[in-house]
Structure formats: structure tokens, C-alpha cells
Amino acid sequence: MRTGVITFHSAHNYGATLQTWALQKTLKKLGAGPCVIHYHPDSIDRLYLPPRLDTFAAKWKYLTKKKVRVRTRKLRKKYDKYTKFLAEHFELCGNYRTYEELKTNPPKLDCYITGSDQVWNTDHTKGFDPAYLLDFAEKGSRKISYAASVGRANFLPQYREEFEKSLRTFDAISVREESARQAVEEASGKEVSVVLDPTLLLNREEYDEIKVPSERKERYILVYMMENNKSMIRLANSISVATGLPIIQRKPSKLFRNELESFFTHTPGEFLGEIEKADYVITNSFHGTVFSIIYNRPFISMLHSETGSRTIDLLKTLGLERHILEDAKAFRNMGQFTIESPDTLRLRIETLRLESLEFLKQALSK
């Protein structure tokens, strides 16, 4: 069997990369012969190109300013390191920059999988993109979604008809969030399973294959902020003062009072090493939350304003609602960081993992 996965694999984003790698590794373990379909439209690629590689460089007309020059060097370093990581760790098939290229000459596979990530979020795909609905797949092959996310509870009305038409051709459908199940079932006319994000299909030891252990000698708080949040910055500063611990964070510019440095140029493997060693994690990232759980680190999740529902769904499923913080004023005490009953949590994840793997096995074999 030969199986291709289409997702946001080319995004220079830790969550996008790690979920792709985790699904690729899981499919290998199942004997599904995986590759990652190298579909990388400009709408994604341009988000991560450093200025001197960006054909839309007019926005960088202030490059002569020192601050921007420094930022540009960091962007170039991050881009080069990240691109190398992707090339080394993904088994890519094809090379497609547009849907027309993909439709004209699709990779010849036995099975096609879309997901995980927000591949059905039309805000991210700049409208309806049939690539992520597998409309290009060869006749006679299997079409599966694994942990696909809509990013909201319903499809936007202007795209609903297109989603309905495409989803009705799928052989098996699963989503990542319970909140989207009903909308996808109504659109597809099929039973829809809720499964774990691919990153949770692996245990922490399996990430050693790509993890780069942190060499920091200092103890620290790791802040992983995907969406700028002043309340989150104030909370992190307060906890830094209370604990005496400095902060490391992902933005290229300094944000916190007691900040060691940014991990802006880190690869996904280096990011895992930083999470593993952190004394505390403060995040509004879904995957920042996931890897805090995988590495059993004390954490708090402040919800992303647009995509916080997926974090709520995950933490409720795992019985970790106490880690959700909607506003810094709701923070009670340091005990809110602590993962209680880690053995119970591990068993809960293992049960959900087995259910998710069973969905994949069944979907691949029918």
C-alpha cells in the first residue's frame, strides 16, 4: 500500500510540522507506506519567506533600519534551519504550487488522507481549496480524513455546497474536535469519528527521534504565544517575579521583563527540547498545550480568540479543564499549573490513542 497525506506540512509552524511528522510516523508503523504530498501554495509559502526571498518585498522597504535588518537576519536563519528540517524528516511526493498542477498530475497512490490541522478552515486556505478535500485523488483509491479541523463549529454558508459535494465522496471521515462533528456529519451524510490529534498518537519516547535536548543550565518559564495577548504577558511577568524564573519565548523581539532569549529560530526538534526542560509553560497554542501534556510539564492554556475551541475540547476530554485560563484575572495560584494524577491522564490518553488507531486501521483496510 502507498498512502499520501495532504496537510499544511510546509508551514514553518511547530504544530503544523509536528502533527505531520507524527501522522507520517504512525502510518509507517501501520505499514501504510506514507508520503507527504508536497502541495505548497503561495498562500502558505509567502507567510514564511524571509524578505530577500519574498517576491512581494515592497512591504520591506524599511530594510535599512537597524531593527528591521536584525529581524531579517533572524528570519533568514529560521527559514534556512526550518527548510532543512522539513527536507530531512518528511518523505515528500510530487511538487505542486497550485491545485491545477495537483489535479493534472496527482501522485499515484492507493490511499489519500487529508489532515490533520485546520485543512477545512477556509480562513486559512483563502476560500474553498479542493486539494484538502481530495478532489484530485485518482478513481478507485481510498479517501480518508484524519483529525481534520474546520476551526469552528460550522462551515461558512458560502462554501457549504462545495464541502457537501466533496465530503460525500470520502470512504472514512474523522475530525479533531467534537464541536465540528455534527456539521461534518450533516454535510457528508456519513458517520464521523472524533480522533486524537496525530501528535498524541505517539508517546514521548518516540519523539526522541527528532528532539534536540536543551542545553540550558538555567531553569525557566516557557511562553508559547501564537496570538499576541497583553493579559498573557502581564500574567507571565507576574509569575516570573513570583518564582524568580526568567522567561524564554518564540517572538523575535523582547516582550517580557525578565527574558533570557527568544527561541524564534529553533527547529521543531529544538522546540521539543525546550518544552521538555521547562519548569512552567504558559501558552495560547493548541500544540503548546499538547506537548506540555506529552512531556508532563506544569502548564496553563490561555485560549486563542479564534481557535480556542479545539483546546477546550481537548482539555475537557482529558479532564484537564482546570488548566484553562480565559483571563489573567482568573489565575488563582501556582497549583493551577500542576497536572494532577499523571498516571490517570496517561491511561486516558492511551485509551483514546487506541480508539484513534483503530479508526485509522479500519479506514485503511476497507
N, C-alpha and C positions, 0 to 999 in steps of 0.2 A: 504494500500500500504506500502511496505517496500523498501527503497531506500538506496543503498550503494554508497559511494563516495571513489574513489581511487585517491590519490594525494601524495605530499611529506609531509604528516602530521607529520612524526616522525623527520623531520629535526629540529634542535634546532636553528631556524631562525625565527625572528619575523614575517616577511612577510608570510612565509610558514604556520606558525601556525595560524595567524590571518585570512588569507584567508580561511583556512579550517574551522575554528570556525564560520566565517561569513556565509559560504555556509551551514554548518550544521544548524545554527540558521534560515536561510532563508527557508530551506526545512521544518523545523519544523513548521514555520508559514504557509507554504503552505499545511500542513497536509500530507507530503510525508514520514513520518516515517523514518528519516535518521539514518544511522550509518556510521562510517568511517572504511573502510576496512583496517585492520591492516596489511598492506603489508609494511615491513620494511627491504629491502635487505641490505646486508652488505655494499654495495657501498655507502649507505646513513648513516647507523648507525655508521660506523667506523669514519666518519668525526667528530663526536661529542663526542665519548667516551673519558673520561679523561685517562691519561696514565696507571694508575694501573688497569683499566678495559679493556684496549686495548690488544687484543691477539697479535697485531703486534707492540709490545712495544720496539722493537730494536731501533727505532728512538729516544727513550727517554733515551739513555744510559748516558746522561749527567745530570741525575736527582739529582746528588749530589751537583750540583752547586746551590747556593742560589737563583739566579734569576729564574731558572727553577723550583725549589721547590715552590716558591711563585706562579708562573704561574700555577703549577699543582694543588695547593690548590684552586685557583680561578676556574680552570676548573672543579674540583670535586664539588665545591659549585654550580656552574652554572648548571652542569649536574643534580645534585640532585633536585634543585629547578625546573628546566625546566621539568624533567621527572614527577615530582609531578603535575605540572600544566597540562600537557597533560593528565595524568590519571584522573584528576578531571573534565576536561572540554570537553573531547571527548568521544562520545559513540562508542566504538570500537566493531567491529565484526571480529571474526577469529583472527588468529595469524600466519602470513606467512613470512618466511625469504627468500624463493625462489619462483620463478614463478612456478616451478614444484609442490610445495606444494599447491599453489593457484589453479592451474589448476586441480589437483587431487581432491581437496575437497573445491570447491568455496562456499562462503556464499550463501544461497538460498534466493534470493531477486526477487522482481518484476521488479526492475529497477536498472541499474548500471550507474553511472556518473563518467567520468574521468575529472579531472581539479578541480580547476584552477591550476595556476603555470605552470612552463615550463616542463610539463609532456611529451611533444613531442620534447624536446631538447635532442638529442642523446648524446651531450657532458655531460649532467647531468646524464643521465640514463646509461652511459657507453655502448652506442650502442643501437640498437633497443630492447626495452623491451615490449613484447606483453601484459604485465599486464596493462600498461597505454593506451592500445588500446582495452581493454576489451575483449581480445580473450578468456578469461576464462569464460565469462558470460554464464549462463545456457540458453539453447534454449527456445525461446518463451518469454524471458524477453526483456525489452527495453534497448537500449544502447544509451547514450547521452554524448556529451562532453559539458562542461560548461566552457567558457573562457579559454580553453586550449591554451597554448603558445608554439610555435616552437622555440622561442628565436632568430629567424632570418626570413628572407622573404621567404626562400625555404627549402624544405627537402634536406638533403645531398643526392647526387646521389646514393650512395651505399645502402641507406635504402629506397629509393623511392618506389620500388616494394612492399616491406613489408607494408609500410604505405598505399599504394593504396588498397591492398588486405583487410586490416583490416578496413579502413575507409568506404569502400563500404558496410559494414555490419551494420553501425550505423543508428539509426532511426532519430536522430536530431544532428546537429553539430553547435557549436558556438566556436569562438576564441576570444582572448582578444585584439588582435591588428589588425587593418585594413591592416597593411603591410603583414600579413600572409594569408589574406582571399583568394586571388587568388590561391596561391599554394595549399591550402587545398581543395578548390572547384575543382581544376583540378585533384587532387589525389583521391578525394572521388566520383566525378561525382554528387555531391549534392549541393544544395544551402547552403551557410554557413553564419550565422549571426555573427555580431561583437557585443559583450556584455560587460558590465562593469565587472571589477574585483570584486569578491564576497565581498571584504571589502567595496565597495561603494554601496552595496545593503542595507546596514544598515545606519541609522542616528547616530549621535554621542551619543545620549542618550542611544541607545541600547547597546553601548559598556560599559556602567556603570556596567553591569553585571559582567564584568571581570576586569575593570580598577581599579588600585590601585592609588589613588591620591598622587601626590608628596608632601612630607613634607618639601621640601627645602624652606628655608627662603630667600635665595639669588636669585636674578634674574640671568639668564644665557642664553648662546647660546648653543643649542644642535647640535652637529655634528654627523651625522649618516653616516659613511663612510664604504661602503661594499667593495670597491676596493681602495687600497692604492693609493693616488693621491697627489703628492707633491705640485702641484698647488693649490689644495683644502686646504691643510694645511697652505700654505702661506696666502691664502685669509682669512681663519678663524682667523689666528693670527692677520692680519691687522684689521679685523672688531672687534676683541676683544679689540685691543688697541684703536680703534676709539670710541667705545661705552663704554669702561671701564668695560665690562661684561666678567666674566670668562666663561670657556667652560666645558661642560660635553660631553663625547664621549664613544663609545662602545668597543674600543680596550682595551685589558687588560693592556697594557703598556702606560705610559705617552707619548703624542705626541705633545702637544701644550704648548706654553709659559706660559699662564695663565689658568691653568686647575684645576678645582675643583676635579674631580674624574672620574673614568670610571663607566659606568652602565653595564659593561660586564656580571655581574651575575644576572641582572634583568630578571624577567619573562616577558612575553608579556604584562600582565596586568600592571606591573610596568612601562614598556616602554611607554604605552599609557599615564600614568600619567605624565611622564616626557615631552612628546610631548605637552600635553595639557597646561603645565605651561611655556614652553619655550618662551623667548622673540623673538628669531630668530632660524630658523632651516636651516642648511646647509647640504645637503645630495647628495649622488650619488646612492641612493637606490630608487627603484620604490615605495616600500611601505612606505619609509620615506617621499616621496612626497605625497602619498595618504593620510597619516594620518596628515600631515601638512595641507592639504586641508580640511579634515574632521573636524579638530579642529580649522580651520581658523587661523593658525599661519603664520606669515611672513616667507617666505622660498625662497631658491634658490636651484635649481637642477643642479648639475654638472653631466654630463652624464657618465654612466658606459661605458667603452670602448667596451664591448661585447653585452650588453643588453640594451643600451641606447635608442634603437628604441621604446621600449614599453613606456618609459617615454615621449618621443617626441609625440607619438600617443595620449597618454592621455592628455597631456597639450594642444596640438592643438585642440583636441576635446572639451576641456573645455574653450578654449580661453585664456589660461594662458602661451602662448609662451614666454612672457617677463621674466618669471622666469627661463628659460633655460639659463645655462651659460656653454659654451663649454671650456672656459679657464678663469683663474682668471684675465687675462689682459682685458677681455671683460666686467668686472664689472664696472658699471658707477656710481651708487650712491645707497644709502640705500633705495630709493624708489622702487628699483627693487625687494625688498623683499615683498612689500605690495600687498595683494590681493585686487584688485580694484573691486568695485561693488559686494560685497559678496552675496547680495540678488539675483542678476542676476545669479551668479555662483550656488547658491543653487537651483534655479529653473531649470537651465540647468541639474544639476545632477539628480534632481527629474524626469525630463522628460526621461533621459537616463535610470534611475532606473526602471521606469515603463515599458519601452520597454524591458529591460533585464528580468524583472519578467514575462512579457508576453511570452517571449521565453521559459522560464522555465515551466510555466503553460501549454503551448501548447505541449511542448516536453514530459511532464509527463503524459498528458491526452490522447494522440493519441493512 
